[in-house]
Amino acid sequence: DNAPVIAVDGPGGSGKGTVTQMLAKKLGWHLLDSGALYRLTALAAIRQNVSLDNETELVRVAASLDVAFEPTPEGEPAKVILAGEDVTAEIRTETCGDNASRIAVMQSVRDALLQRQRDFQQEPGLVADGRDMGTVVFPNASVKIFLTASAEERAHRRYSQLKAAGVDVSIDAVLEEIRVRDERDINRSAAPLKPADDAQVIDSTGLSIKEVLSRCLAAVGQA
Ligand code: C5P
């Protein structure tokens, strides 16, 4: 398909999730939350008693994922349905994110999810959120944005979200979790987290979501 793609990559907590949702809504384009596919693969593996070290079985789980993204009327994030079960909240947990990043280091698991991601490229266009959207999945994307922020700022945002949700955590624990996840995503050999050569890098440290959105729109040429 030749539908245009806006690839938005970056570490967790950079504001990518919120900004890609807003971009997709504003443009009336499709949205791919590729991280959800890695989270769903990890969750489905656990549900099927597959060890997160069993690469052969993980590939089977990834290739046979029974998943649906159901749009909600108010333009809130889509509901995520795994084999008929609503797992929208469950895939957002720290444990699930950590498990996702463990299986995401395996090239064979990434390969098993590749075509499923490319299938989201449909008219009138796609906003793709991930780590390797501009480098691997959609190398021909018309616009590539690499959204980043300092680890401290990202930890702070995540901490506030967790507090608001009533989760009892310390800022230090959240920062440590972010550092571990960054380390794994940046240093893996399979599709490591890095800006594409032709990406526009936006540092969201100290910016509001509104400011980040307007910088992204400027990058897209819609400001
Ligand atoms: O973005 P999110 O936190 O949902 O992603 C969870 C994990 O999935 C990331 O830490 C990363 O290891 C992996 N991931 C990836 N490639 C993507 C999206 C996510 O490796 N395109």
Residues whose N, C-alpha, C, O or C-beta is under 5 A from the ligand:
A	BS01	C5P	G12 S34 G35 A36 Y38 G97 A100 S101 A104 D129 G130 R131 D132 D185
